[in-house]
Each structure stands twice: as C-alpha cells, then as structure tokens.
Amino acid sequence: MSHHGSIRNGRMILTRYLSSSGWVEECSHQTLFDAYVDARRRCVLRGCPYVLFDAETGSTLSVLTVKQCLHQYGVDGELTVG
C-alpha cells in the first residue's frame, strides 16, 4: 500500500469489522502497512469486511472485502460462512 508513508509517527490506525450489529472496533496499529496485513488476515478468518480508520481524523484509509482478501492470497471465488 502506498499510503503508509503519509501516516505520521504516533498516529494510530483503528481496525473495525462488520458484524450483524454494525461496525465493531477490534484493534489498532501504528502503521497502515501493519494494520492492512493484520486486517487482511482477520478478514479471511472471520469472513467479513474490514475497514481501517485514522484514529486522529476519523478518515477511512482502506476497506477490505473477503473476496479481495482471498484474491490477494491467490484464492479466487467467494468464502461461504455458515
């Protein structure tokens, strides 16, 4: 991701996932790269979309879908949960 260089030191990236009751904050990271790699893994394991936010500004930095994350791991298609 090319955005991680624009994040100043000390800024936190918040990771949230979409549950049946809305977006749930799960964890935070100091760099966008670390947040993205962790969210991509969690997205596949949990089987739901993830979003990364800048804690300081509230800006959305990245949205990850299950299909996109699977594709980045080299798996095409959809993940069926349930």
Backbone as JSON, one array per atom type, in Angstrom:
{
  "sequence": "MSHHGSIRNGRMILTRYLSSSGWVEECSHQTLFDAYVDARRRCVLRGCPYVLFDAETGSTLSVLTVKQCLHQYGVDGELTVG",
  "N": [[0.83, -1.17, 0.0], [0.6, 2.17, -0.83], [-0.05, 4.25, 0.82], [1.0, 4.18, 3.41], [3.3, 5.68, 3.95], [2.43, 8.25, 4.36], [1.42, 8.47, 6.86], [1.9, 9.91, 9.91], [4.39, 9.5, 12.54], [3.29, 8.04, 15.58], [0.58, 8.25, 15.09], [-2.44, 6.5, 15.23], [-3.9, 3.63, 13.72], [-7.06, 2.45, 13.37], [-8.78, -0.63, 13.49], [-11.66, -2.09, 12.23], [-14.45, -4.36, 12.05], [-17.23, -5.63, 10.15], [-20.1, -6.52, 11.71], [-23.16, -8.31, 12.5], [-24.49, -6.44, 13.96], [-23.43, -4.03, 13.24], [-20.47, -1.9, 12.73], [-17.57, -2.97, 14.42], [-15.05, -2.12, 16.63], [-11.85, -3.52, 16.65], [-9.0, -3.65, 16.99], [-5.83, -1.84, 17.07], [-3.16, -0.25, 15.24], [0.18, 1.02, 14.67], [1.12, 1.62, 12.16], [-0.03, 1.92, 8.77], [0.59, -0.15, 7.03], [1.07, -2.4, 8.76], [-1.46, -2.54, 9.93], [-3.06, -3.07, 7.69], [-2.11, -5.58, 6.74], [-2.68, -7.2, 8.96], [-5.48, -6.83, 9.15], [-6.28, -7.93, 6.71], [-5.7, -10.64, 7.07], [-7.39, -11.18, 9.27], [-9.85, -10.62, 8.09], [-10.21, -12.73, 6.27], [-10.19, -14.9, 8.05], [-12.38, -14.32, 9.77], [-14.36, -13.9, 7.93], [-15.67, -11.59, 7.04], [-16.19, -8.12, 6.03], [-13.63, -5.61, 6.51], [-12.48, -2.47, 7.82], [-10.21, 0.25, 7.79], [-9.35, 2.94, 9.84], [-8.19, 6.28, 10.38], [-7.25, 7.18, 13.51], [-6.97, 9.74, 14.52], [-8.12, 11.62, 12.69], [-10.43, 10.39, 11.81], [-10.74, 9.58, 9.25], [-11.43, 7.32, 6.56], [-9.21, 4.86, 5.63], [-8.8, 2.46, 4.29], [-10.76, -0.12, 2.81], [-11.58, -3.44, 3.17], [-12.61, -6.31, 1.5], [-13.93, -9.65, 1.75], [-13.71, -11.17, -0.61], [-11.74, -9.7, -2.03], [-9.56, -9.96, -0.25], [-9.17, -12.76, -0.23], [-8.46, -13.07, -2.92], [-6.0, -11.72, -2.93], [-4.54, -13.53, -1.5], [-4.34, -15.45, -3.36], [-6.56, -16.97, -3.95], [-9.4, -17.54, -5.75], [-12.85, -16.63, -6.0], [-15.68, -17.0, -3.74], [-16.07, -16.91, -0.18], [-17.83, -19.07, 1.79], [-19.71, -18.77, 4.62], [-20.99, -20.47, 7.4]],
  "CA": [[0.0, 0.0, 0.0], [1.42, 3.36, -0.93], [-0.49, 5.27, 1.76], [1.59, 4.1, 4.73], [4.31, 6.71, 4.12], [1.82, 9.53, 4.7], [0.96, 8.44, 8.24], [2.96, 10.4, 10.81], [4.69, 8.69, 13.72], [2.4, 8.26, 16.7], [-0.82, 8.19, 14.68], [-2.95, 5.14, 15.33], [-4.83, 3.14, 12.72], [-8.07, 1.61, 14.01], [-9.3, -1.72, 12.66], [-13.03, -2.45, 12.57], [-15.07, -5.34, 11.16], [-18.68, -5.51, 10.05], [-20.86, -7.6, 12.35], [-24.6, -8.2, 12.26], [-24.99, -5.26, 14.67], [-22.71, -2.85, 12.78], [-19.0, -1.93, 12.78], [-17.01, -3.25, 15.75], [-13.61, -1.85, 16.71], [-11.18, -4.74, 17.09], [-7.64, -3.42, 17.45], [-5.2, -0.69, 16.44], [-1.76, -0.42, 14.85], [0.87, 2.3, 14.49], [1.36, 1.88, 10.74], [-1.06, 1.43, 7.88], [1.01, -1.44, 6.49], [0.79, -3.43, 9.76], [-2.91, -2.63, 10.08], [-3.62, -3.68, 6.48], [-1.75, -7.01, 6.71], [-3.44, -7.85, 10.02], [-6.9, -6.82, 8.78], [-6.47, -8.87, 5.6], [-5.72, -11.97, 7.69], [-8.61, -11.28, 10.08], [-10.97, -10.61, 7.15], [-10.37, -14.09, 5.76], [-10.53, -15.79, 9.17], [-13.71, -14.01, 10.28], [-15.29, -13.98, 6.8], [-16.48, -10.37, 6.93], [-15.42, -6.94, 5.62], [-12.87, -4.81, 7.48], [-12.18, -1.1, 7.42], [-9.13, 0.89, 8.56], [-9.6, 4.36, 10.07], [-7.2, 7.1, 11.07], [-7.84, 7.49, 14.82], [-6.92, 11.19, 14.76], [-9.0, 12.38, 11.82], [-11.63, 9.64, 11.51], [-10.77, 9.28, 7.81], [-11.33, 5.93, 6.12], [-7.96, 4.66, 4.92], [-8.9, 1.29, 3.42], [-11.87, -1.05, 3.03], [-11.18, -4.77, 2.71], [-13.69, -7.28, 1.37], [-13.47, -11.04, 1.81], [-13.3, -11.57, -1.97], [-10.46, -9.03, -2.31], [-8.52, -10.56, 0.59], [-8.9, -14.1, -0.75], [-7.75, -12.89, -4.18], [-4.61, -11.37, -2.6], [-3.9, -14.79, -1.06], [-4.28, -16.33, -4.5], [-7.76, -17.8, -3.98], [-10.5, -16.87, -6.44], [-14.18, -17.09, -5.61], [-16.29, -16.48, -2.52], [-15.98, -17.72, 1.03], [-19.17, -19.3, 2.34], [-19.68, -18.95, 6.08], [-22.26, -20.97, 7.93]],
  "C": [[0.88, 1.24, 0.0], [1.07, 4.41, 0.13], [0.32, 5.29, 3.06], [2.67, 5.15, 4.97], [3.73, 8.04, 4.54], [1.33, 9.58, 6.14], [2.11, 8.85, 9.15], [3.18, 9.43, 11.96], [3.73, 9.04, 14.84], [0.92, 8.21, 16.34], [-1.27, 6.73, 14.72], [-3.95, 4.86, 14.22], [-5.78, 2.17, 13.42], [-8.62, 0.59, 13.02], [-10.69, -2.09, 13.16], [-13.53, -3.5, 11.58], [-16.58, -5.17, 11.21], [-19.35, -6.74, 10.64], [-22.35, -7.41, 12.03], [-25.2, -6.99, 12.97], [-24.24, -3.98, 14.29], [-21.2, -3.01, 12.9], [-18.52, -2.06, 14.21], [-15.51, -2.97, 15.71], [-12.92, -3.06, 17.33], [-9.8, -4.49, 17.66], [-7.09, -2.16, 16.79], [-3.73, -1.01, 16.17], [-1.14, 0.96, 14.65], [1.13, 2.62, 13.03], [0.23, 1.3, 9.9], [-0.7, 0.06, 7.31], [0.68, -2.56, 7.48], [-0.71, -3.64, 9.92], [-3.54, -3.37, 8.9], [-3.35, -5.19, 6.46], [-2.55, -7.78, 7.77], [-4.93, -7.92, 9.67], [-7.19, -7.8, 7.65], [-6.56, -10.3, 6.13], [-7.03, -12.17, 8.47], [-9.86, -11.35, 9.2], [-11.26, -12.01, 6.63], [-10.8, -15.03, 6.88], [-11.95, -15.58, 9.67], [-14.77, -14.1, 9.19], [-16.19, -12.77, 6.68], [-15.59, -9.18, 6.55], [-14.73, -6.25, 6.8], [-12.66, -3.42, 6.93], [-11.1, -0.55, 8.35], [-9.41, 2.38, 8.63], [-8.39, 5.02, 10.7], [-7.84, 7.55, 12.38], [-7.9, 9.0, 15.06], [-7.96, 11.95, 13.96], [-10.34, 11.7, 11.56], [-11.75, 9.25, 10.05], [-10.68, 7.78, 7.57], [-10.08, 5.8, 5.27], [-8.02, 3.49, 3.95], [-10.12, 0.47, 3.81], [-11.47, -2.38, 2.41], [-12.4, -5.67, 2.65], [-13.1, -8.68, 1.42], [-12.96, -11.48, 0.44], [-11.94, -10.98, -2.33], [-9.32, -9.68, -1.52], [-8.15, -11.96, 0.11], [-8.1, -14.01, -2.05], [-6.27, -12.55, -3.92], [-3.83, -12.57, -2.07], [-3.82, -15.81, -2.19], [-5.45, -17.28, -4.64], [-8.86, -16.99, -4.67], [-11.82, -17.45, -5.98], [-14.63, -16.44, -4.34], [-16.06, -17.45, -1.37], [-17.38, -17.85, 1.58], [-19.04, -19.59, 3.82], [-21.03, -19.46, 6.53], [-22.48, -22.33, 7.6]]
}
